[in-house]
Amino acid sequence: MRERSGGHGRPGGHRRGGGRPYGERGGRDGRGERGERGGRPHEERPRAPRGPRSGLAEELGALEGAQYGRYKGLVGRWELPGGVSLELVRAQSDPYAPPARVAVHVPGELAAFPEELWASAVRRRALASYLARQAAGALRGERALRVDAGGQEVLDRSSCTVDAEDGSVTLRLGAALPGHGRRIDGREARRLLTRVLPEAAERTLRHASSDAEAVRRFVETVEDSVALRDALPGLGLVGFVADGAVLPRRSGVDDRPATGEGVIPFASPPELRVTVELPHAGSVTGMGLPEGVSLVVGGGFHGKSTLLRALESGIWDHVPGDGRELVVARPETVKLRAEDGRRVERVDVHAFVDHLPDGSDTSDFSTENASGSTSQAASLCEAVEAGARVLLIDEDTAATNLMIRDARMQALVAKDREPLTPLVDSVRSLHRDHGVSTVLVMGGSGDYLEVADRVLMMDAYRPSDVTERAREIASVPTGRRAEAESFPGVVARVPVPSSLDAEVRGRPRIRARGEDVLSFGDHEVDLRAVEQIADPRQVTGIGLALELAVRRGHLDGERTLAEGLDLLGEELTTAALLAVRDEDFAVPRRYEIAAALNRVRGLRMRRAGRPA
């Protein structure tokens, strides 16, 4: 399980994971439909009439007491009073199967949100997130109806979308269709589908019944966050933490901001304070973290890891009131950690691991059971291969022997007897030669003071710039010798698509178990160490994205992984993933997709330019 801190970075409980999200159980009817691939035809799905039907209430009443499977005859689109339409996308085969999939469509002229609220992709995402949260609140008392509204992050979700052409709104949700045993409860189904849902849509999916100021604030908060993140490269920054931001969370399982007198708002050191102009918030001041090698130091429990986790989450936008609305990181930021036992497939790790006692070729390294050091080395190389330009590392979750080898250990164990070359000797080359910056939390090794461009000290959750003092200390020789001159870069790999088959017995099997495990075909993909997954629905999105990449030929056995990710990114939208399967998901980043792919046991890779 992933660790999360409680208030002020103290060790908290575990992130809730391993549970099975509502509507994502396996089963014959929960796997969705599949288009053609590899010569296999489309699966049959119930045929609905071409146009919307009317009279859903009467149809449901007439089904009272009928066999449960007759719900399938209602698949299709139905016109409801008031201009709203309801679509039964997928029905349940029996009361114990995964919930049915229902969509509520509100035409643009009825939703009537001002065009300025949905004029861009960023604004549509924000508006849809706001509406999903409102709808979930309105339906909270109805256990049979579940809307995926999400948590503190504002993600692209399938649960609610706003059309770019006319501002129409579609709300998608799971519905446990009611029954008496294996007989249809038509009266309750009629209440849920023809009264409760339309009334909720009327209250939450129309501008006339919305809190106009709250909608505007939500959209503008997200737009400011995106603008701030977009400004980072031009300012030469990898991250920004606004003055007044609240970084600590309530607990390890509650991602809302910590509260109380002991919570200290963030205040930038004067040396790192910058001002950025944003579209709605205007001039905003805060700490700008420059490109290069940055070290975060300080005593235990003083907020080092809390700051790093805020940057880790800064790739996502946050809801108003989260405390991290204006804490952002470059989109190409990837958090790394050690991961005992993970599989590694044909990764060039020789920059960190070489001359193993068994003679293994670490320039083309594979293992079914990586150690902490080799797993972290592989994850670093894989992240750079996928396009990462900022790496985040916390010594608490890193492999110590990959991070540092001090002078005394060098004196005791000769280099020709030590296969590992520590990161401290190549971290500067990562930036100088490859444009990859690194932010490290370090409390136990002063050798990193010699290679850091800046050093930030956290003292009782208050940051200060101690770079000059660190340089004075680093000027005193320790006798340590550098064991590498540079980081040589990564070797491109080509995924073999036949090793990424999502099918089990002729049907695709893609489902999430919390934030920690993706079931993909016959494989259980362990994602516990992929720490920037913010939501279980992103795990589902990762699985759908992998299926899309293979189905569309982006991973065709000829393109490198990076080239395939580039092509996938051009069409990685909610609509594209809905075409794979209509399910609750959130659109993932390329870096989490690549991380999941690299953790598929059974994945085969070939080196670019070489046969498999």
N, C-alpha and C positions, 0 to 999 in steps of 0.2 A: 504494500500500500504506500501511496505517496505521503510523505510527512508534510504537515502544514503547521505554521506557528500560530500560537494564540496571540494575545495582546503583547505588543512590544517584542515580538520575536521569540518569546519563550516557547520551548517545545510543546506543541499541542498534540491532540489526538491524530488519528489517521483520517485521511480523506475518505469519505464514504464511497466505497467501490465494491465491485464483486457482486452487488445486487443486480437484479434483472429489471431494467426500466419497463414501465408500463407499456404494453403493446409490442415488446420486442422479444417475446418468447419464440422459441422455434415451433415447428409444427407445419403441417401441410399447407395451411392457408396463410401462414405468416411470412412466407418466403417471397411472395410477390411474383410478378411475371418477368419474362426475359425475352429480349429480342433475339434475332438471329445471330449466331456466332458459331464458327467452325462447322457450318453446314446444318446446324440443328434448327428446326422450325420454331416459330413462336408457339408458346403454350396457349391453349385455349383459355379464354376467360368469358364469363357470361356476356352474351350480346345484349346491349341495351338499345332501345329505340333511338333513331337518329336525332330527334329533337327532344326538348324537355317535355316531360309529362306533367299532368296535373292530377289532383285527386289523391295525393299521398295519404292524407288522413283517412280517407275512405278505404284505401287499399290495406292500410295497417289494421283498421278495425275489422275488416273482413278476414284477416289472417289470425284473429284471436283463436288460440287453441290448435292451430295447424302445426304440422311438423316443422321443427326449427329450421331445417335446411331450405324452407321456402323463402326465407329472407333473401336468398340469392336472386330470386326473381325480381327484386326491387333495385338491383344494381342499375345505375343510370342517373340521369339528372331530372329533378322534379321542381316545378314552379310552385312557390309558396305564396300566400297572401302578402301583400305589401311590397312586391317586387324582388324579394330575396329568392334565390334558388338553392336547393340542397342536392348534393350529389352523393349517392352511396357508391363509393369507389370500389370497395371490397367488403363483402359480407362475411359473417362467421359461418362456419359449417355446423358448429354446435356451441352450446353455451360455454364450453371449457376451452375453446380455441382462442387464439389471440383476438383482441377487439377488432371490430369492423373499422373501416377507414371511411370517414365522412368529410365532405368539404362543403362549406357555406360560402356562396358567391354573392357579393353585394356590388351591383353595378356602379360605375363611376358617378353617374348622375344622382344616385341615391346616397352613396357614401359621401359625396360632395366635399371632400377635403380640398382646401385651396391648393391649386397647382404648385405653389411654391413649396409645399410640404413634401411633394413627391417628384420634384423636378430633376433630381439626380439620383444615381444609384445609392450614394451615401444616405440621402434623405429618405429614399424608399426603404432602405434597410432599417433606419431608425424609426420611421413611422410604423412599419410592420412589427417591430419589436415592441413598441409601445402598445399597439392594438392587441397583440397576443397576450400581453400581461393584463390588459384590461379585461379581455374575454375570459382568461383563466380565472381572474378574480370573480367575475360575474357567475361563473359555473362552478365555483368552489364547492358548493353544497350538493352538487350532482355527481355522485361517485361514479356513475356510468359514463360520464363525459370528461375526457382529460385533454387539456390543451398544453402543449409543450411551450411554456413561456420562458424558460431559461432562468439563469441566476443574475449575477452582477455584470456579466459581459453582454454586449449588444452584438449578436452574431447573425449572420445570414441563416435563417431557419426555414424549413419547409412548412412549419406550422402556420405561418401567416406571410402572405406576399401582397405587394401592391403593384398593379400593372403600370408599366411605363407609358402606355398609350393613352389611357383614359382615367387612371387613378382608381380603378375598381379594386376591391379587396377580396381576397380569398382566405378563409380560415379553415385549416385542416386539423382534424382531431381524431382521437380514438374514441370509439363508442362501443361499449359492451351492450350489445342488443339484448333486451330483456326477454326472459323466458320463464315458464313454469316447468322446471326440469328440461325436457327436450321438446317442449311445446312453446310456441310463440306467445308472449304476453303482448298482444296487439294494443291494448289500451295504454300500457306504460310506454310502449314504443311510440305510439301516436303522441303522447304527452311530450316525450323527450325530443322527437324529431320535428314535430309540427307546431309546438308551442314554446318549449324551453329554448331551443336553439334559435328560432327566429326572434324571440324576445331579447335574448342575449345579444344577437347581432344588432338589433335596433338600439340597444343601450350602449354598445361599445364600439361598433364598427361604422358609425356615422358621425360626421363632424358636428351635426346639429345637437347631438347628445353627449359630445365630448367636452372635456375641460380644455378649451382652446389654448389657454396659457400654459397648461401642463404639457400639451402636445408640442407646442412651439419650443418650450424649454428643452424637452427631451431631444427633439431633432437638432436644435442648435448646439446642445452639449456634445452630441456625437460629431457634428460637423466641425466643431472647434478641435476636438481630439484628433480627427483625421488631418485637419490643416496643420496642427502642431507636429504630428508625426511626419507629414510630408515635408515640413520645413527643416528637419534634422540634417539631411545630407548637405544642403546648401550652407548650413551653419557649421559644418564639420563636427557634428555631434552624433553620438550613438544613442543617447537617451536624454530625457528632460524630466525633472521632478519639480512640480510647481511649489512655490512657497505656500504654506498653509495646507498642503496635501496631508491626508491621514493614511498612513501606510499600514499600521497594525490591523489585523483582523480579529474578530471576536473569539474565534477558536479554530482548532484544526478542522472542524466540520461545519463552520459557519463563516462564509466568506464576506459577510457584511462588515462595515468598519467598526473597529473597537470604539467604545464610548467610555465616558467617565473622566474624572479629574486627572487621572494619571496619564491620559493620552496626550502626547506632545506632537503638535503639528510640525511638519517638516519646514526647515528654514535653511536656505542655501548658504554655504560659505561665501563670503564676499568675493573671493578670487574666482569662483565658478559661476557667479550669478549672471544670467543673461536675461534679456527682455525680448519677447516675441509678440508680434501683433497678430491677433486672431480675429476671424470674421465677426464674432459676436461678443466674446469676452473682452475684446480690445487688447490693451497692453497687459501681458502676463509675465511676471518675473519668476525665476526659479533656477535650479541648478542644472546647467548644461554639462553633460559628461562628454568630453572630447573623444575623438577617435584615437586609437593607439592602445596602449596597455594601461589599464586603470586598476589600482589595488584598493580594496576596501578593508581596513584593518580596525582593530579595537578589541576590547575585552569581551569575554563571553557574556551573552544576554544584553548587549548594548545596542543591538539593532542592525548588525551587519547583514545577516541573512534576510531580515525583514526588508531592507532596502533592495537586496538582490531579487527577492521574490516580487517586489513591486515592479522592477524593470522587466522581469520575466513575464509578468502579466501585462506589461505596457504595449505588447503587440496587439492587444484587443482594446476596443472602446468599452467604456463603462457607463452605467446608468447614473443619472443625476443623484447626488447624495452619497455616492460610493466612497468618496474621498480620494480616488485615484483617477478622476475624470481627466486631469491634466498631467498624468504620469504616463509617459509614452516611451517606447523604444523603437528602433528601426525595424521595419517589417522583416528583415533578414536576420533577426536575432534568434539564436538557438541556445537553449540550456543543455549542458552536458553533465553526465555523472558516470560513476562506475556502475557496472551491472554484471555481477557474477552470474555465470551460467548462460549468458545469451549466445546465440549462434552468430558467427561471422562468416561471410561468404566472399572470398577472393578480394580482400581489401589490402591495399599496399600500406602496411603499418611500419615499414622498416625505418622510418624517421624516429620512431619511438621504441621499437622492439626489433632486435637484430641478433645474429649469431646465437640462436637458441641451441641448447645442448643436443637436441635431437636432430639438428640440421635442417629444420623446416625453413622453407623460403618465405620470409616475412614480407617480401615485396609482392607476394601473391598468396595471402594468408587466409586460411579457412580453419574453423574449429566449430564443434558442436557445443562446446562448454568453455567459453572464454573466462579468463580470470578478471579480477577487477581492473588491473592495469591494461590488459589487452582489449578489454571491452571498451574502456574509455578512449584508448587510442583509436580503435576502430570507429567509435561514434564521432570522434572529432573529424577523422578523415571523411566519413560518410556525410557529415553536415556540410563540410566545405565542398564536397562533390555535388551536393544538392543546391549549393548557392549561398550558404550562410556567409554573412559578412560581419557578424558580431557573435562572439561566444561568451556565455555566462558560465562560471564555474565556482562552486562553493566547496571549500576544502572539507566540509563536513560530509559531503557525499562523493568526494573524489578519491581516487586511489593514491595514497600517499607516495608510493614508490614511483608513480608516473609523474608526480608533481615536483619532487625534489630529491636530490642526493647530496648531502652536505659534505664538507671537507673531510670530516672524520671518517665517514663511511667510504668516501673515495680512497682514503689512505688504507682502510682495512680491506676493502674488496676492490681489486684492480678492475679497470674498465674492461679488459678482455675477458673477465669472468662475470660481468654484469650485462645482461642483454638489454636492459632498459636504459633509455636516454630520457631524462626528465624534461617536462614541458618548459621549465624555466630557461632552458638553453635554446629553445626555438620559438618562444612566444613573440619575441620582437620581430623575428623573420616573418612570422605569419602576417603581421601588419605591413612591415617594410616591403616585402616581396610579393605579397598576395592580397593586400588590402583587407585583411581580416583582423578586426579589433577584438580585444579580450577584456572582460571585466571579471576580476577574481576576488572572492572573499578569502582572506588569508589572516589567520591569527597565530600560526605556529611556525612560520618560516620567514626569517628576515632576508633570505637570499633573493626573494622577489623584489626587494627594495632596489636592487641594482638594475633591474630591467624595466621598472615601472616608469611610465611617462608622468603619472600623477598618483598621489597616495591620499586617500580620503579616510579620515579617522572618524568612527562613530563612538561617541562618548555620551552615555545616558540618552541615546537616541538623537543626539545632536551632532551633525556632521561638521568637520573642520578640515581644511586643506593643510596637510602636513608634508607636502612634497619636498620642500626645502630641507626640513629637518631630516626626512628620510634619506635624502641625498648625502647629507653630512655623515649620517651613520653608515651608509653604504660605501663611503669613501675609505673606510677603514678595512684593509684587506682581511679576508677570512682564510685565505689559502685554498679556497675552492677553485677548481678548474672547470671551464665550460667543456661540455662533452659533445657539443654539436655546433656547427657554424651557421646552419640555416635549416629552414623547413623546405623540403624539395617540391612540395605540391602533391597533388593526388593524381592517381591514374583512373581514367574513365572506365566505367564498367557498363555492360549491356545486359539488362534482364532478359531471361528466356521466358517468353510469355506462357508457354505450356506449363511452367511450374507455378503459375498464379491462377489456377483454375478454381473458381468459386463454387463449382457444382458438386453436389453430393447426390448420387443416384438420379442424375438427370435434372436436378433442380438447384438453383443458386441458393447457397446458405451464407447469408451475411447478417450478423447480428452482434450487438454489443452487450457485454456484461459490465455495467458501470463504466468507469473511465480506464479500467485496467486490462480488459481482455476483449479482443476482437475475434469472433468466430468467422473464419473465411474459408469456405469449402471444408476440407478435412483438417484445417489447421486452427489451432488456438494461439493467437498472436499475443504475446505478453507485452503490454504497453505501460507497465508500471513505471519504467524509467523515462518515459517520454513525458516530461513534467509540464509541458506547455499545453497539453490537452486541457481545455477549460471546462468541458461539459461532456457527459456521456453521449450526447447526440452527435458530437464530433467523431466519436469512434465509429458510429454507424456511417457517417459521412465519409470517413476514410475508407471503409470497406466498399461503399458504392463508388468512390473515386477510383479505387484500384480496379474494380470491375469495368468502369467506364474506360479507363486507360487501355485495358486489354481489348475490350470490345471495339473501341474506335481505332485500334491499331497504333496508338501513340507509343505503346511498348510492343514493338513488332519483331524483336529479336535482332534488329539492325541498329536502331537508334540507341545512343547512350542514355543512361538514366536521366541525366540533366536535360537532354534534348526531349525525351518523353515527357518530363515534368513541364517543360516550356510549352509544349503543345497542349497538354492537359490543362494548364493554367489559362489558356486562351478560351476554353469553354467550360471552366469549372464554375458553374452557376447552379442556383437552386433548380432552375428549369431542367438543366442537363441531368442532374442527379435524380430528379423526379421521373425522368424518362427511364432511368434504370429501375427504380422502384418507388412507388408512392408510399413513403414512410416518414416518420419523424426523424429528422437529421439536421445537423448544422454543417455548413460548408467548411471544410478544414483547409489549412495551409499546405503548401507543397512540402514543407519540412516535416510535418507530422505524417504526411502520406509516405514520404521517403523513409522515415524512421520505421513505420509499420512494415513497409515492403522489405526492408533489411532484416526484419525480425521474423519473417515467415520461414518457419522450418520447412525445408524442402525447396526453398527458392534456389534457382540455379542462375549463376551469372557467368558471363564470359568477359574477358578483358577486351576492350576496344581494339580491333585489328587482329584479334586472335580467335581461333575456333573455340567453341564451348568445350 
